Amino acid sequence: MQTTSNIPFSLTTKRNTLMFLIPSLLGIFLFMTPIKVDGNFTIPIAALAKFILAHLGDHTSLVITSIVTVSALASILAPLIKPLFITRSKFLSSLLLISPAWLIVRLLGSIFVLMAYFNVGPEHVLNPGTGIFVLNDLLPTLLSVFLFAGLFLPLLTNFGLLELIGTLMTRIMRPLFGLPGRSAVDCASSWLGDGSVAILMSSKQYEQGYYTEKEAAIVGTTFSIVSISFSLVVIAQVGLEHMFIPFYLTVCLSGFITAIIMPRIPPLSWKKNTLITGKERTVENEMIPENETVFSYSYKLAIARASKIRSISDVLQEGIQNAIDMIFGVLPVVMAIGTATLIIAEYTPIFTILGMPFVPLLELLRIPEAVAASGTILVGIADMFIPSVLGANIDNEMTRFVIASLSVTQLIYMSEVGALLLGSKIPVKIWELLVIFLLRTLISLPIIAAVAHLIF
């Protein structure tokens, strides 16, 4: 923000006011307004995603296979041929001229997706719980969400809404989470809708110079929680759907406390407080001028941002590029990393072995059937749903409640959120995600156990 009130009042014209209000209100409706569809609450973006999936029907897997394969082939050919239309385009260059490590990931994703689609290859990939699951269950949802979220994201980011809410919420978000107020929009859209939306928003905000490296990493790894509707699926899997309200309140409580702690400890506290341009963020950037109220200044900032919109076609082009970037850049990463992680979880005892040190902790917290529960603790790094599947066979209700709550609060699962973060521009490394997952587990487990003892 600016430290002086140098925003001319003349910007508050009817045109600029409408340019701020109409797109921003539409963005709030699409990304943050709960609506009821077929008896379940969701947000319009998610409803649109389901609509497009219903119309794609049996062709969805073919579309995804084509996208992942084309992404890999184009990433091979682009640096070899170097056509002018790619080298002269900043967008296409960043999408296709990638490092050797990411090229290998895209190639692996294309191999996995072709095996799964044509049902040819080793059982490890063709298992309904590994490659087939990623292709037929996970990627269709991401494809549809990325399509609409990418297209409509500029409604939230380009017309002044983030400037308005950012100024109003800074005094809350900054002391609690070390984040600028504009991150409240990311957090709300994630909590009400889908964690992938928050990752998409955070990545774009970082690229555009609104988030520092540290802020982007905090939002991406702390607030990208699963939707309310999927949380209901998790608690139903362990046979406790009648306890959804105390379950979700427990998730919110542990998630809130964890969100306060995580930015203050490594590895997130080690992240640089610099923008993508290399410029350092200072507290003075967020100060309100002495002759302004919080609301008047936030409104002026919003109008000033809206006044910069000169062409709706430019905004539409940005939305299309957002969608293409996520669909062709991230889907192959999720296919590769998600499938590989699920194979490890399904065919090796690694997560069971790694979970054994948690037995003493679970016993200390007086969680029944601690040995059986320990096998579900770390497997959540592979996929958030696996702990609930394994925990469904445990007899004790309190233990199942703890397992379900923890699996949602852990948040960093490599079949989706972890792969999305690695595939985005958010500056996080795979070892940092593993450490964050472990720390979130250690912080939230005692909180969840304490609530469970109160309930049961």
Secondary structure by P-SEA (a helix, b strand, c coil): cccccccccccccaaaaaaacaaaaaaaaaccbbbbcccccccaaaaaaaaaaaaaccaaaaaaaaaaaaaaaaaaaaaacccccccccaaaaaaccccaaaaaaaaaaaaaaaaaaaccccccccccccaaaaacccaaaaaaaaacccccccccccccaaaaaaaaccccccccccccccaaaaaaaaaaccaaaaaaaaaaaaaaccccaaaaaaaaaccccccaaaaaaaaaaaccccaaaaaaaaaaaaaaaaaacccccccccccccccccccccccccccccccccaaaaaaaaaaaaaaacccaaaaaaaaaaaaaaaacccaaaaaaaaaaaaaaacccaaaaaaaccaaaaaaaacccaaaaaaaaccccccccaaaaaaacccccaaaaaaaaaaaaaaccccccaaaaaaaccccccaaaaaaaaaaaaaaaaaaaaaaaaaac
